[in-house]
Amino acid sequence: MASVAPRIHAILVGIDRYEKLPYNFQRALDGTKDMRGILIMFGVEEENIETFGNAESTTQQAIMDKVKDKANRGDPIIFYYSGYIGSMDVQVK
């Protein structure tokens, strides 16, 4: 049986809006666009790059559904996240 050559897949997540924060992190979406361009420049096929751009649709299940539909066992998957991680006291006046 012939083996299938592995294909590189990428999941890019850019979260710029958060339900509990009054800020917009536009740079997060810009970061995912930049990373997409870099991956394409290095030979990752565009159809193998999935981009998620907001908190509502970026769930573990949504990501897994996209991956299982396209990736084969043994395919490398690049995961890139751009957004806010951490905690802080926010006082809105």
C-alpha positions in Angstrom: 0.0 0.0 0.0 1.4 3.4 -1.0 1.8 6.0 1.8 0.5 9.5 1.4 3.0 12.3 1.9 2.1 14.4 4.9 0.7 17.9 4.3 1.3 20.8 6.6 -1.9 22.3 8.0 -2.3 25.5 10.0 -4.8 26.9 12.4 -4.6 30.6 12.9 -6.6 32.2 15.7 -6.9 36.0 16.1 -9.2 37.2 18.8 -9.6 41.0 18.8 -12.8 41.3 20.8 -13.6 39.9 24.2 -17.0 39.8 25.9 -15.8 41.2 29.2 -13.2 43.7 28.0 -14.0 47.1 26.5 -11.0 47.0 24.2 -10.5 46.0 20.6 -7.2 44.3 19.9 -7.1 44.9 16.1 -3.5 43.8 16.1 -4.6 40.2 16.7 -6.3 40.0 13.4 -3.4 41.7 11.7 -1.1 39.1 13.2 -3.1 36.2 11.8 -3.1 37.8 8.3 0.7 38.3 8.5 1.2 34.7 9.7 -1.0 33.4 6.8 1.3 35.3 4.4 4.4 33.9 5.9 3.1 30.3 5.8 2.1 30.6 2.2 5.6 32.1 1.4 7.1 29.0 3.0 5.0 26.6 0.9 1.9 25.8 3.0 -1.0 25.4 0.7 -3.8 28.1 1.2 -6.5 25.4 1.4 -4.7 23.9 4.4 -4.8 27.1 6.4 -7.9 27.7 8.6 -8.4 31.1 10.2 -10.6 31.9 13.1 -11.3 35.6 13.8 -13.6 36.1 16.7 -14.3 34.6 20.1 -17.9 33.4 19.3 -16.9 31.0 16.5 -13.5 30.0 17.9 -14.4 27.0 20.0 -12.4 23.8 20.5 -15.1 21.9 18.6 -15.1 24.3 15.6 -11.3 23.9 15.4 -11.4 20.1 15.7 -14.1 19.9 13.0 -12.0 21.8 10.5 -8.9 19.7 11.2 -10.6 16.3 11.0 -12.2 17.1 7.7 -8.8 17.9 6.1 -5.9 16.4 8.0 -4.7 12.9 7.8 -3.0 11.0 10.6 0.6 12.1 10.7 0.1 15.5 9.1 1.8 18.3 11.0 -0.4 21.0 12.3 0.8 24.5 13.1 -1.3 26.4 15.7 -0.9 30.1 16.0 -2.8 32.3 18.5 -2.8 36.1 18.6 -4.9 37.9 21.2 -5.0 38.8 24.8 -3.9 36.3 27.5 -3.8 37.2 31.1 -5.8 39.1 33.7 -6.0 42.7 34.8 -8.3 45.0 36.7 -10.3 47.0 34.2 -12.2 50.0 35.5 -14.4 51.7 33.0 -15.6 55.2 33.8 
